[in-house]
Amino acid sequence: MGVIGVARDITERKSLRSSFSRAQKMEALGDWRVASAYFNNLLTAILGVGQLLKEALPRELLPAMTMRNESSPRQNRAATLTGSCSH
């Protein structure tokens, strides 16, 4: 009874898999940053329009002043979060 063995050097294969995995992670990170920047741009526009309305419209036309004033800190917090995520 005999034994036959085959040995293969898989160092290069492991290195390629590792490189591919890193490339996929970098691509996912890039996609996430693009989405974050897009959301941040939308949020900036929303905040800008809100500020314009606040300055331009008379108080009588904005019956939900308390609700509008309460949402501003939340909007600013969201802008802070998306701004810190996109750097």
C-alpha positions in Angstrom: 0.0 0.0 0.0 1.4 3.3 -1.1 0.6 7.0 -0.5 0.7 9.6 -3.1 0.6 13.3 -2.1 0.3 16.5 -4.1 1.4 19.8 -2.6 0.4 23.2 -4.1 1.6 26.6 -3.1 -1.5 28.6 -2.5 0.2 31.7 -1.2 -0.5 33.7 -4.4 -4.2 32.6 -4.4 -4.6 33.7 -0.7 -2.9 37.0 -1.5 -5.3 37.6 -4.5 -8.3 36.8 -2.4 -7.2 39.2 0.3 -6.6 42.0 -2.3 -10.0 41.4 -3.8 -11.7 41.5 -0.4 -10.0 44.8 0.4 -11.0 46.2 -3.0 -14.6 45.2 -2.4 -14.5 46.9 1.0 -13.1 50.1 -0.5 -15.8 50.1 -3.2 -18.5 49.7 -0.6 -17.0 52.6 1.4 -16.9 54.8 -1.7 -20.6 54.0 -2.5 -21.5 54.8 1.1 -19.7 58.1 1.0 -21.4 59.1 -2.3 -24.8 58.2 -0.8 -23.9 60.2 2.4 -22.9 63.3 0.4 -26.1 63.0 -1.7 -28.2 62.9 1.4 -26.2 65.8 2.9 -26.9 67.9 -0.2 -30.6 67.2 0.1 -30.6 68.1 3.7 -28.8 71.3 3.1 -31.4 72.3 0.5 -34.2 71.5 3.0 -32.6 73.5 5.7 -32.1 76.4 3.3 -35.7 76.5 2.2 -36.8 76.2 5.8 -34.7 79.2 6.8 -36.0 81.2 3.8 -39.5 80.4 4.8 -38.8 81.4 8.4 -37.4 84.7 7.3 -39.9 85.5 4.5 -43.3 84.4 5.6 -45.4 86.3 8.2 -46.0 84.5 11.4 -49.8 84.2 10.6 -49.1 82.1 7.6 -47.1 79.6 9.6 -49.7 78.2 12.1 -47.3 75.4 13.3 -44.6 77.7 14.5 -43.9 75.6 17.6 -43.6 72.4 15.5 -41.3 74.3 13.0 -39.1 75.6 15.8 -38.9 72.1 17.4 -37.8 70.5 14.1 -34.9 72.9 13.6 -32.6 71.3 16.2 -33.3 67.9 14.8 -32.5 69.1 11.3 -29.3 70.6 12.5 -28.3 67.4 14.3 -29.0 65.4 11.1 -26.8 67.9 9.1 -24.1 67.5 11.7 -24.2 63.7 11.5 -24.2 63.6 7.7 -21.4 66.2 7.6 -19.2 64.2 10.0 -19.9 61.0 8.1 -18.9 62.4 4.7 -15.4 63.4 5.7 
